[in-house]
Amino acid sequence: MSTKDFSPLHQGNIVDFIVDIFDRRGADSYLGEAVTMSQHMLQAARLAEEAGAGDTMIAAALLHDIGHYTNEFPEDALERGIDNRHDKAGAAVLSLFFPDIVTSCVRHHVQAKRYLCATDPDYFGQLTPASVHSLELQGGPMDENEVEEFGRIPHLDAIIQIRKWDDGGKIMDKPTPPIAHYTPVLQRVVDAFAAKNSARR
C-alpha cells in the first residue's frame, strides 16, 4: 500500500491512511525510549481504553504523536503544519478530520508536560530519562505566567489526561491490540465530525 493511493485525503480514506502509516513506519525508534513509535501510541490508546474513555479520547491518545509522520501526508495537508514541531504539525494535519478536543490534545501534549512539571510536585519523578532530556529541549517547567495562560485553554482536563497516558505508554514488550483494533474507533470519530460539519452548512 502506498501513500500516493490516498491523495487527496477525505473522510473515506483518512483512517486507512493512518493505519498504513502505523504499518509501515511504526517500527521507527521513539526518541531514546525502550519502545517503538507504534508501541508507544498503541500503549497510550490501550491505557485510555482500559480507563473506560470514549472514542474521542482513545483517538487522541492513539494519535498524539502522529506529527512525527507529517512527511507522510500529501503536500496540501503538510502545508497546514509545515515547519512546526510535531505537536503543532500533528494537530494541523488532523484538524480537517477530527474534532477540536482531539486536535487540542495533540497540539498541547508537549506543553502539558511542562505544565505538570510546574504544578505537580510528584510528576517530574515519573518521567523517563529520555522524557527528562526532551523536557530540557522543550523549555523546562513553565513559569508562573505560562502556567496561568496554559490553565485557561479549552479541554485542559482532557489534555492533561492524554499527557499522563502518553507518559504511561513507554513500557517495553507490553502487549497491546494491533492498530486494526482501533480502526472502528477512529472511523466513528471521523464520521461524527464530518456529520457535525455537514449539519452546520
Secondary structure, 3 states (H helix, E strand, C coil): CCHHHHCCCCCCCHHHHHHHHHHHHCCCECCCCCCEHHHHHHHHHHHHHHCCCCHHHHHHHHHCCHHHHHHHCCHHHHCCCCCCCHHHHHHHHHCCCCCHHHHHHHHHHHHHHHHHHHHCCCCHHHCCHHHHHHHHHCCCCCCHHHHHHHCCCCCHHHHHHHHHHHHHCCCCCCCCCCHHHHHHHHHHHHHHHHHHHHHHC
